[in-house]
Amino acid sequence: MIAFTKDTIPRISESLDFLNIMTYDLMNRRDSITKHHTGVQSSLDSINAYLENGVPAEMLNLGFAFYVKWFKTEASGGCNINPIGCRTVLMEDPLTGSDLGQAGAFSWHDQVPPNLKNSFDRALKDPQYDEALGGTYYWDMEENIWWSWDCESNIKGKISKIKQHRGLGGVFAWGLGEDAPHFSHLKALNSGMASEISSSLVSEPVEQHTAYFKDEL
């Protein structure tokens, strides 16, 4: 965000049609406590950072992650009491920045790493949803692993909560091929956008409907 200030945003915006806001990877191996890597509240905070610096809402696109992230937690880090905000193990060498192999990610198109398969199976069997911060997660008490991802059943609600109330231009995903071969998350994203478009058309005057479809055609 160093380049995106209230002074530079107007000049940057003049050269752009839109900005895709990376509302994912909001937890990484430099963190020390668990949180949602693509949760509703953290995504909203990211969008607001641009809005507050002067980017018009219609230029902003909300990002979705078509992949899963995992992080190792401390055995005595308090995750059994509250899995959100509990301590992780050290995941990056503080001197060299080297990855210590205690966190990672894979897409829906990837084969689940064999050493993570049992844990991920448990996560898919019993996913949890954080109503306060908005995010699908699972903490595996057997292997002390925190899982965070965009669940297809919650994608539509995430679009509605953020896009509709902030007047954003649209959505995007990283990356479309990572949702192969079933593309279930992409279908959920398309369905959520279709619902938002239908809602906006119902609430707008008829003359705006006509203009909208003319633009689309």
C-alpha positions, -999 to +999 in steps of 0.1 A: +000+000+000+031+023+000+023+036-035-015+039-030-019+071-010-044+099-012-019+119-032-011+092-057-044+074-061-060+101-084-030+099-108-029+061-107-067+059-113-064+080-144-044+053-162-066+024-151-100+010-160-103-010-127-083-025-098-084-062-087-081-061-050-062-091-036-087-099-008-070-132-001-036-144+012-045-122+042-028-148+064+007-159+055+037-175+070+048-143+087+017-143+109+019-157+144-018-163+151-046-180+131-070-159+110-089-162+078-068-158+047-099-146+027-125-138+053-153-113+049-141-087+075-105-088+064-117-085+027-138-055+037-108-039+055-088-043+023-115-027+002-119+001+026-082+009+025-086+018-012-119+036-007-104+057+020-075+067-003-099+079-029-104+050-054-140+051-068-159+021-056-170+012-092-133+007-101-127-019-074-132-057-079-134-081-050-111-111-051-118-147-044-093-175-038-098-208-056-073-225-034-069-237+002-043-226+028-030-244+058-008-235+088+007-255+116-004-244+151+013-248+185+002-278+204-004-256+235-013-225+216-049-223+229-065-235+196-086-260+215-103-231+234-106-207+205-091-218+171-094-182+157-065-161+169-046-189+185-008-193+182+009-208+152+044-223+151+073-202+137+067-205+099+094-182+085+130-178+095+132-143+110+168-138+097+167-152+062+130-152+054+132-188+044+100-209+044+102-234+073+077-257+057+050-251+084+025-235+060+013-239+025-014-239-001-029-259-029-057-254-055-088-274-060-072-286-092-041-300-074-037-334-058-038-330-021-003-335-007-002-371+008+010-358+042-020-335+044-047-357+030-061-371+062-062-337+079-079-321+048-104-349+046-115-340+082-117-303+073-140-310+043-161-334+064-168-308+091-160-272+079-168-244+103-180-209+096-171-179+116-202-157+118-184-128+134-155-123+110-169-143+081-148-172+069-147-209+064-122-227+085-112-259+103-088-266+131-075-301+131-068-310+167-052-343+157-024-327+137-026-291+149-033-277+115-054-245+107-073-246+074-087-215+057-106-213+023-135-198+004-163-223+007-186-225-023-217-224-001-205-190+014-193-173-017-227-159-026-231-144+009-197-128+008-205-111-025-237-097-011-222-085+021-193-066+005-201-058-031-237-047-027-230-024+003-199-009-011-210-004-047-181-023-061-176-028-098-173-066-098-154-097-087-125-119-099-108-150-088-072-164-086-072-184-106-099-199-128-079-229-138-073-237-102-110-246-098-109-274-124-122-299-132-156-293-116-155-255-114-179-255-085-165-224-069-166-206-102-203-216-106-210-203-071-192-170-080-213-167-112-245-175-094-237-149-067-230-122-093-262-131-112-282-126-080-266-092-073-273-080-109-309-092-106-313-074-073-299-042-087-321-043-117-352-047-096-343-017-074-335+006-103-359+026-125-370+010-158-350+036-179-318+025-162-326-012-170-328-003-207-295+016-206-279-013-187-288-039-213-278-016-242-244-013-226-241-050-222-251-057-258 
